[in-house]
Amino acid sequence: MFNLFKSKKEKLQLKHRKLLEQAFQMSRIDRSKSDQLHAEAGKVLEEIEKL
C-alpha cells in the first residue's frame, strides 16, 4: 500500500539492494549466477545515477 508513494529512485534503490543481497547469497552456491545478478545490480545503479 505504501509503495504507491515511493519515488522512482527509491524503487530502484530497493531493487538494487535486493539484487546485491541475492548475489551475495548465490555466491556461496553458484558463482556464475552471482556474477549475473551483480551485473544486473550494476545496471540498476547506472539508472539511479542518471536520475
C-alpha positions in Angstrom: 0.0 0.0 0.0 2.8 2.4 0.8 4.7 1.6 -2.3 2.4 4.0 -4.2 4.2 6.9 -2.6 7.8 5.9 -3.3 9.7 7.8 -6.0 11.3 6.0 -8.9 14.7 6.5 -7.4 13.6 4.8 -4.1 12.2 1.9 -6.0 15.4 1.5 -8.0 17.5 1.6 -4.8 15.3 -1.1 -3.3 15.7 -3.2 -6.4 19.5 -2.7 -6.3 19.7 -3.7 -2.7 17.7 -6.8 -3.3 19.8 -7.8 -6.2 23.0 -7.4 -4.2 21.6 -9.5 -1.4 20.7 -12.2 -3.9 24.1 -12.1 -5.5 25.7 -12.5 -2.1 23.6 -15.5 -1.2 24.2 -17.1 -4.7 28.0 -16.6 -4.4 28.0 -19.5 -1.9 26.2 -21.8 -4.3 26.6 -20.7 -7.9 29.3 -18.2 -8.8 28.2 -17.6 -12.4 24.6 -16.8 -11.2 26.0 -14.5 -8.6 28.1 -12.6 -11.2 25.0 -12.3 -13.4 23.0 -10.8 -10.5 25.8 -8.5 -9.6 26.0 -7.2 -13.2 22.2 -6.6 -13.2 22.6 -4.6 -10.0 25.3 -2.5 -11.7 22.8 -1.7 -14.5 20.2 -0.6 -11.9 22.9 1.5 -10.2 23.6 3.3 -13.5 19.9 4.1 -13.9 19.9 5.5 -10.4 22.8 7.7 -11.2 21.1 9.0 -14.3 18.2 10.3 -12.1 
